[in-house]
Amino acid sequence: MIPVWPRGLLGRLTLLVLSAVLLQFIGSSVLQEMAERTKSGDVHADHLAERLAIGERALSSVPPGQRPGLARALSTADLALSWSERPAGAGGGASPWLRDLEARLQKREPGLAGRGLTLDRGRGEAEPHRVRGELRLADGSALGFDVTRLQHGLPDILRSLLSTALLASCLLIAAPLLVRALGTPLRQLVRAADAIGRGRPVPVAVEGPMEVRRLARALNAMQDRLVRLIADQTQALAAVSHDLRTPIGRLRLRTDLLENRALQAELQADLDEMEQMVGSVLAYLKGDTDPEPRRAVDLVALLTTLVDAAADAGQDATYDGPDRAVLHARPLALKRAFANLIDNAVAYGGSARVALRDGPAGVTVAIADDGPGIPEAELDRVLQPFQRIEGSRSRATGGVGLGLAIALQAVEREGGRLALVNRPGGGLTAEVTLPRL
């Protein structure tokens, strides 16, 4: 059994185009038939004008007593002629078609003008193309006629407009169907492809045309392979980082036994830096797989806690904004992100001025400092893992280049955006935008 709706994209597009062409062909054929009937009616009207002119001249040339018989002799199957001494007083043609027919008859035979030509469709006639009329002779008598097979068609200009409108309608019907047949599955694939690598896998629904289903299966398989590859590498790196804590702990115990206090302090500082590096790597690696659920979070309380902690440590940190701003998010991940941003502002810019703007669509948090800023060419690079502007890796500046990457990861996981902007007057602003999900 052949399916009515093709499985392939090419078959569907071909079916839609053929349907539109077929519909336009049928409509054009109907209009063409109407045009042929109109032309046939025009020919009959021309013949009617000639026969009325002949009948008028013939009846006018014989005595009144012979006129009824002559009228019957001139009658045919589609035109019945009659004669009467007085006009019957038939009503004039009220419809536009009858007026056009009257003008056509007089144009074809100018002798009919001035003869009081009247046309009438009649009342309750079963014949749709039957017309009755009357024509006055020179002596005041009347030539009556009853004609059939007169077609009532559309004017040429109207037929052209209808044909054009029909073609446009077919195109307007086919175009949205084509766009839908092509656009809907492609949009789904675009959304899925854009989501790859931004968190958990996004399975693509295997539906639509055959080609789209094949592409959906390929994308799903690719996501599975990427997830397994990343999971294996992440697990290996996390295991190594985690296992490093054991020898670091043993080194710390042995360092405590040193009698040289200066050397002991230096080794303790190195171990602290190693632990910080291991902690940062582990925090970054578990970012996308962190099982922390979303819940209602008062972002103002979270930010003021971090600002107060920095201020208590003797750092220049302030908050400016409303007293409350609630949204659904992962509080621990956001706290880690904002803590990194505030620490960076204090460490590299000497201060952290936190400002919050609450709006109907979401919340915007700006963390500004008074430091030297970041070169414009480096603004995007510093958001990548293990990227730093200065490469000393010294304890004075600290870190391994994961603070901003962890912050970006946490913000994007909430559907937000993190941007770094140099201020015209000096300093850097880290702007975080979080939507209300």
Order of alpha helices (4+ residues) and beta strands (2+ residues): alpha-alpha-beta-alpha-beta-beta-beta-alpha-alpha-alpha-beta-alpha-beta-beta-alpha-beta-beta-alpha-beta-beta
